[in-house]
């Protein structure tokens, strides 16, 4: 979806209750991700409660989305507050309605009668056949949960149930029928068997995904007084008890997906692309990036940090390396984040005494990190390279992965993804090779090296040829595969009965 379409969607309105699942999605974005996923400096390592406070400037965007999908448009958007006065340890549980002037409690966000989604389907009675084809069928009990999930996603994007429910249902029926037919074909071709090497890959992928989920679910457990190991154990238990996610369940999911992936590879194995197709793809992507990056610089920054091929660079960017010295424990990080938020709300002209007092509270929190920063500075003076010290001391995980490991972060005066302190400390450096003084943030201390200026303008095709060819080939493979799946559905004589779900 283009940015213009996204902004148009945000202006649309629908009335009705807010679905519980949708509220959970929105709260997760605000609480766990700090508003937007790309705020990678100072925001990405703060605990969930702190990240929500740090995202206050972006709450207007969230509130607009909430009203768009069902909160009363005539209500007070400030009536919903994040109440951390008595933290439960579970960020989502701290959300409450603001008290009224008369002292009555605000409306409860979690009331069941206000959270029914118009257009969703409920299961009742015996299962009925809603699609049939040669060798199989779909039952209502299979389709309804998937339909409800897909419809909720569409409403989150700004569409009303009335507008999209029919098309969503038809898409779900077709996709689920295709999934069953693909499984049949994979079995006929002997692609359903899992080799020993494939099982090893499954276990490795499952472990990686499982560990990342543990890190995510730490936001939902009470961390007070726990060691990092105990926090991970609590998150692991929460995953098992509440989300029903285990290492074995993730491995089983990957194992179930494998035949379809192997069938895809089998179908597209002979597809190729020529240089003319690569050139066409490059031209289209270049034009799209010029438009998007010029109007929305943050899209350029997202594209770079996520490793997408960059074909156009806006003016004014430089690359920097980030040597982050993180806090040793969550308690210290929480305290630093809280005090930092208080500082950000103060006016230097009128609140000088309060600013001085908060700085005095922050000093002992940063003292161990500043001692380590001084140690690093001495090693730099002795001739050690910044990259070597980055690998030895750096706690910025994103700096350990490509392309950031090689290219660094892209920063400009108008950058959107990074905290003001990080941007200012990066842009004040005069020449490549220079290293900043330690920069405080809610994540810890940053030492930044000015790596290079990023040349603005178009990136020639020859510089990104491999990436463009890979994208062109993938597009061609996907298009061919879709044609084959469509033919698979036609050959199977699929018949749909959506009226049985009304």
C-alpha positions in Angstrom: 0.0 0.0 0.0 1.4 3.4 -0.9 1.8 6.2 1.7 -0.9 8.2 0.0 -3.3 5.2 0.5 -2.2 4.8 4.1 -2.9 8.4 4.9 -6.3 8.3 3.1 -7.2 5.2 5.1 -6.5 7.1 8.3 -9.1 9.6 7.5 -11.9 7.0 7.2 -14.3 6.4 10.1 -16.6 3.6 11.2 -18.8 3.3 14.2 -19.2 0.4 16.5 -17.3 -1.5 19.2 -13.6 -2.1 19.2 -12.7 -5.8 18.9 -10.7 -7.2 21.8 -8.1 -8.8 19.5 -7.6 -5.5 17.7 -7.1 -3.6 21.0 -4.5 -6.1 22.0 -2.7 -5.6 18.7 -2.7 -1.8 19.2 -1.6 -2.1 22.8 1.2 -4.4 21.8 2.5 -1.9 19.3 2.3 1.0 21.7 3.6 -0.9 24.8 6.1 -3.3 23.4 7.4 -1.6 20.3 7.3 2.0 21.6 5.0 3.2 18.9 6.9 2.3 15.8 9.3 -0.5 15.2 12.1 1.7 13.7 13.0 3.7 16.8 16.1 1.8 17.2 18.3 4.0 19.3 17.4 4.8 23.0 14.0 3.2 22.5 14.7 -0.4 21.5 16.2 -1.7 24.8 14.0 0.1 27.3 11.5 -2.0 29.1 7.9 -2.1 27.9 6.5 0.5 30.4 9.3 2.9 29.6 8.9 2.5 25.9 5.2 3.5 26.1 6.1 6.7 27.9 8.8 7.4 25.3 6.3 7.0 22.5 4.0 9.7 23.8 4.7 12.0 20.9 3.4 9.2 18.6 0.3 8.4 20.6 -1.8 10.8 18.4 -1.2 8.4 15.5 -2.4 5.5 17.6 -5.4 7.3 18.9 -6.4 8.2 15.4 -6.2 4.5 14.5 -8.3 3.5 17.5 -11.0 6.1 16.7 -10.9 4.9 13.1 -11.7 1.4 14.0 -14.4 2.0 16.6 -13.7 4.3 19.5 -16.4 7.0 19.7 -15.3 9.9 17.5 -17.0 12.4 19.8 -15.2 11.2 22.9 -12.2 12.6 24.6 -9.0 11.0 23.2 -7.3 11.8 26.5 -9.8 9.8 28.4 -7.6 6.7 27.9 -4.4 6.8 29.8 -1.5 4.5 30.7 -1.8 4.3 34.4 1.5 3.1 35.8 0.9 4.5 39.3 0.5 1.0 40.6 2.2 -1.3 38.1 1.0 -4.9 38.0 4.2 -5.9 36.2 2.1 -6.7 33.1 2.1 -3.6 30.9 -1.2 -4.4 29.3 -2.9 -4.7 32.7 -1.9 -1.1 33.6 -4.1 0.4 30.9 -7.2 2.0 32.4 -9.8 4.7 31.7 -9.1 8.1 33.1 -11.1 9.1 36.1 -13.8 11.7 35.5 -13.9 15.1 37.2 -16.6 13.8 39.4 -14.4 11.1 40.7 -16.1 8.2 39.0 -14.0 5.6 37.3 -13.6 5.9 33.5 -15.1 3.4 31.2 -13.5 0.0 31.3 -11.6 -0.6 28.1 -12.0 -4.3 28.4 -15.9 -4.6 28.7 -17.1 -7.5 26.7 -20.3 -6.0 25.3 -18.3 -3.1 23.7 -15.8 -5.3 22.1 -17.7 -7.4 19.6 -16.6 -7.0 16.0 -19.3 -6.4 13.5 -18.9 -8.8 10.7 -17.0 -11.6 12.4 -18.5 -15.1 12.4 -19.2 -17.3 15.4 -19.2 -21.1 15.5 -22.5 -22.6 16.4 -24.1 -26.0 15.8 -22.6 -28.7 13.7 -19.8 -28.0 11.2 -21.0 -27.5 7.6 -19.1 -28.0 4.3 -18.3 -24.5 2.9 -16.1 -25.7 0.0 -15.5 -29.0 -1.7 -13.1 -30.2 -4.4 -11.8 -33.4 -5.9 -10.3 -35.2 -2.9 -11.3 -32.9 -0.1 -13.5 -30.3 1.5 -13.4 -27.3 3.9 -15.5 -27.2 7.0 -16.9 -24.1 8.7 -14.9 -24.8 11.8 -11.7 -24.6 9.8 -12.7 -21.4 8.0 -14.3 -19.2 10.7 -11.1 -18.6 12.8 -9.0 -17.7 9.8 -11.8 -15.4 8.4 -12.1 -13.6 11.7 -8.3 -13.1 11.9 -8.1 -11.8 8.3 -11.1 -9.5 8.8 -9.6 -8.0 12.0 -6.4 -7.3 10.0 -8.3 -5.5 7.4 -10.2 -3.4 9.9 -6.9 -2.5 11.6 -5.7 -1.2 8.2 -8.7 1.1 8.1 -11.5 -0.7 6.3 -15.0 -1.4 7.5 -16.3 -4.9 7.9 -19.1 -4.1 5.6 -16.7 -3.1 2.8 -14.4 -6.1 2.9 -16.1 -9.0 4.6 -17.3 -10.7 1.3 -13.9 -10.4 -0.4 -12.1 -11.5 2.7 -14.3 -14.6 3.0 -13.8 -15.5 -0.7 -10.0 -15.1 -0.4 -9.9 -17.2 2.8 -12.0 -20.0 1.1 -9.8 -20.0 -2.0 -6.5 -19.9 0.0 -7.5 -22.6 2.3 -8.7 -24.9 -0.5 -5.4 -24.2 -2.4 -3.4 -25.1 0.8 -5.1 -28.4 1.0 -4.6 -29.1 -2.7 -0.9 -28.1 -2.5 -0.5 -30.5 0.4 -2.0 -33.3 -1.7 0.3 -32.5 -4.6 3.3 -32.4 -2.3 2.4 -35.8 -1.0 2.0 -37.2 -4.5 5.5 -35.9 -5.4 7.0 -37.3 -2.2 7.8 -33.8 -0.9 6.1 -34.4 2.4 9.0 -36.5 3.9 11.4 -34.6 6.2 15.1 -35.5 5.7 17.6 -35.5 8.6 19.2 -32.3 7.2 15.8 -30.6 7.0 15.0 -31.6 10.5 18.3 -30.0 11.7 17.3 -26.8 9.9 13.9 -26.9 11.5 15.3 -27.3 15.0 17.7 -24.4 14.4 15.0 -22.1 13.0 12.6 -23.1 15.8 15.3 -22.3 18.5 16.0 -18.9 16.9 12.3 -18.0 16.7 11.7 -19.3 20.2 14.5 -17.2 21.7 13.2 -14.1 20.0 9.7 -14.8 21.3 11.0 -15.1 24.8 12.6 -11.7 24.5 9.2 -10.3 23.3 7.2 -11.9 26.1 9.4 -10.4 28.8 7.2 -7.3 28.4 4.3 -9.3 29.8 5.8 -10.6 33.1 6.6 -9.1 36.4 10.3 -8.3 36.3 10.7 -6.7 39.7 13.6 -8.2 41.7 14.3 -10.9 39.1 17.6 -11.7 37.5 17.8 -11.8 33.6 17.7 -15.5 33.8 14.6 -15.5 36.0 12.9 -13.0 33.7 13.6 -15.2 30.7 12.2 -18.2 32.6 9.1 -16.3 33.6 8.6 -15.2 30.0 9.0 -18.8 28.8 6.4 -20.0 31.3 4.1 -17.2 30.2 4.5 -18.2 26.6 3.6 -21.8 27.4 0.6 -21.0 29.7 -0.9 -18.0 28.0 0.2 -18.1 24.4 0.6 -21.9 24.1 3.9 -21.5 22.4 6.7 -23.9 23.0 9.9 -24.9 21.2 8.1 -28.1 20.1 5.0 -26.2 18.8 7.2 -23.9 16.8 9.1 -26.8 15.3 5.8 -28.6 14.5 4.6 -25.5 12.7 7.8 -25.3 10.6 7.6 -29.0 9.9 4.0 -28.6 8.7 5.0 -25.7 6.4 7.9 -27.5 4.8 6.0 -29.6 2.1 4.4 -26.4 0.7 7.8 -24.7 0.6 9.3 -27.7 -1.2 6.4 -27.7 -3.6 7.0 -24.1 -4.4 10.6 -24.8 -5.2 9.6 -27.7 -7.3 7.2 -25.6 -9.4 9.4 -22.6 -10.0 12.7 -24.5 -10.4 13.0 -23.7 -14.2 12.0 -20.0 -14.1 14.7 -17.6 -15.2 14.9 -13.8 -16.0 17.0 -11.9 -18.5 18.8 -8.6 -18.1 16.0 -6.7 -19.8 13.6 -7.8 -17.1 16.1 -6.8 -14.4 16.4 -3.4 -16.0 12.7 -2.9 -16.0 12.4 -3.9 -12.4 15.2 -1.6 -11.4 13.6 1.3 -13.3 10.2 0.7 -11.5 11.8 0.4 -8.1 14.0 3.5 -8.6 11.0 5.6 -9.5 9.0 4.3 -6.5 11.9 5.0 -4.1 12.5 8.5 -5.5 8.9 9.4 -4.8 8.6 7.7 -1.4 12.0 8.7 0.0 11.7 12.3 -1.1 8.3 12.7 0.5 8.9 10.4 3.5 12.6 10.3 4.5 11.8 7.8 7.3 11.0 5.2 4.6 14.5 5.6 3.4 15.8 5.0 6.9 13.5 2.0 7.5 14.6 0.5 4.2 18.3 0.8 5.1 18.0 -0.5 8.6 16.0 -3.5 7.4 18.5 -4.4 4.7 16.4 -3.6 1.6 18.2 -2.6 -1.6 18.6 1.2 -1.7 18.4 2.7 -5.2 18.0 6.3 -4.3 19.6 8.3 -1.4 18.1 11.6 -0.3 20.4 14.6 0.5 22.1 15.2 3.8 22.8 11.7 5.1 26.0 10.4 6.8 26.8 6.9 8.1 27.8 6.4 11.7 28.8 3.4 13.8 27.2 3.0 17.2 29.2 1.6 20.2 26.5 1.2 22.8 27.4 0.6 26.4 24.0 -0.7 27.8 23.0 -0.7 31.4 23.8 -3.9 33.3 20.3 -4.5 34.7 16.6 -3.6 34.0 16.2 -1.7 37.3 18.9 0.8 36.4 17.6 1.0 32.8 14.1 1.7 34.2 15.3 4.4 36.5 17.4 6.1 33.8 14.4 6.0 31.4 12.0 7.5 33.9 14.4 10.3 34.8 15.2 10.9 31.1 11.5 11.2 30.3 11.2 13.8 33.1 14.0 15.8 31.7 12.5 15.8 28.2 9.3 17.4 29.6 11.2 20.3 31.3 11.9 23.8 29.9 15.7 24.7 30.3 14.8 28.3 30.7 12.3 27.8 33.5 13.2 24.5 35.1 16.9 24.8 35.6 16.9 23.7 39.2 14.8 20.7 38.5 17.0 19.8 35.5 20.1 20.0 37.7 18.5 17.8 40.4 17.5 15.1 37.8 21.0 15.2 36.3 22.4 14.6 39.8 20.2 11.5 40.1 21.3 10.3 36.7 25.0 10.7 37.3 25.5 7.6 39.5 23.4 5.5 37.1 25.7 6.4 34.2 28.9 6.4 36.3 29.9 2.7 35.6 29.3 3.2 31.9 31.2 6.5 31.8 34.2 4.7 33.4 34.1 2.1 30.7 33.7 4.9 28.0 36.9 6.5 29.4 38.7 3.2 29.1 37.6 2.9 25.5 38.7 6.5 24.8 42.1 5.7 26.1 42.4 2.7 23.8 41.4 4.9 20.9 44.1 7.4 21.7 46.6 4.4 21.9 45.7 3.6 18.3 43.1 0.8 18.6 40.5 0.9 15.9 36.9 1.8 16.6 35.6 -1.2 14.9 37.7 -3.5 17.0 36.5 -1.8 20.2 32.9 -1.9 18.8 33.2 -5.7 18.6 34.7 -6.0 22.0 32.4 -3.6 24.0 29.4 -2.8 21.8 26.0 -3.8 23.1 24.0 -2.7 20.0 22.8 -6.0 18.5 21.8 -4.3 15.2 25.4 -3.3 14.7 26.3 -6.9 14.6 24.1 -7.7 11.6 24.5 -6.6 8.0 24.1 -4.2 6.4 24.6 -2.0 9.5 27.7 -3.9 10.5 29.5 -2.7 7.3 27.5 0.5 6.4 26.5 1.9 9.8 23.3 3.8 10.5 22.3 6.5 8.1 21.7 9.8 10.0 20.6 13.3 9.0 19.4 16.4 10.7 15.8 15.5 9.9 16.1 11.8 10.7 13.0 10.1 12.1 14.2 6.8 13.6 16.6 7.9 16.3 16.5 9.9 19.5 17.5 13.6 19.4 20.6 13.0 21.6 21.9 10.4 19.2 21.2 12.5 16.1 22.8 15.6 17.6 25.9 13.7 18.8 26.2 12.2 15.3 25.7 15.4 13.3 28.0 17.6 15.4 31.1 15.6 14.3 33.1 17.5 11.7 34.9 14.8 9.7 34.9 11.0 9.0 36.8 9.1 11.6 35.9 11.3 14.5 34.3 9.8 17.6 31.7 11.5 19.7 31.9 12.0 23.4 29.6 9.6 25.3 25.9 10.3 24.6 23.4 9.4 27.2 20.1 7.7 26.3 17.6 5.5 27.9 19.6 2.6 26.5 22.9 3.5 28.1 25.9 5.4 26.7 26.6 5.7 23.0 30.0 6.4 21.4 29.5 7.3 17.8 32.0 7.3 15.0 31.4 9.4 11.9 32.0 6.7 9.2 31.4 8.6 5.9 29.0 10.8 4.0 26.4 8.9 2.0 26.4 10.0 -1.6 23.0 11.3 -2.6 21.2 10.5 -5.8 20.5 7.4 -7.8 22.5 4.2 -7.2 23.6 2.7 -10.5 22.1 -0.6 -11.5 25.5 -2.3 -11.7 26.0 -1.5 -7.9 22.8 -3.3 -7.0 22.6 -5.8 -9.9 22.6 -9.0 -7.8 19.8 -7.7 -5.5 17.7 -6.5 -8.4 18.1 -9.8 -10.2 17.1 -11.7 -7.1 14.0 -9.5 -6.7 13.1 -9.8 -10.4 13.5 -13.6 -10.3 11.4 -13.9 -7.1 8.6 -11.8 -8.7 8.7 -14.0 -11.8 8.6 -17.1 -9.7 5.8 -15.9 -7.6 3.7 -14.9 -10.6 4.3 -18.3 -12.2 3.5 -20.1 -9.0 0.2 -18.2 -8.6 -0.8 -19.2 -12.2 -0.1 -22.8 -11.3 -2.1 -22.7 -8.1 -5.0 -21.1 -10.0 -4.9 -23.9 -12.5 -4.7 -26.4 -9.6 -8.0 -25.0 -8.2 -9.6 -25.1 -11.6 -8.6 -28.7 -12.2 -9.9 -29.7 -8.8 -13.4 -28.4 -9.6 -13.7 -26.4 -6.5 -17.1 -25.3 -5.4 -17.7 -22.7 -2.7 -20.7 -22.3 -0.4 -20.1 -19.0 1.4 -23.9 -18.6 2.0 -23.7 -21.5 4.5 -21.7 -19.2 6.8 -24.3 -16.4 6.9 
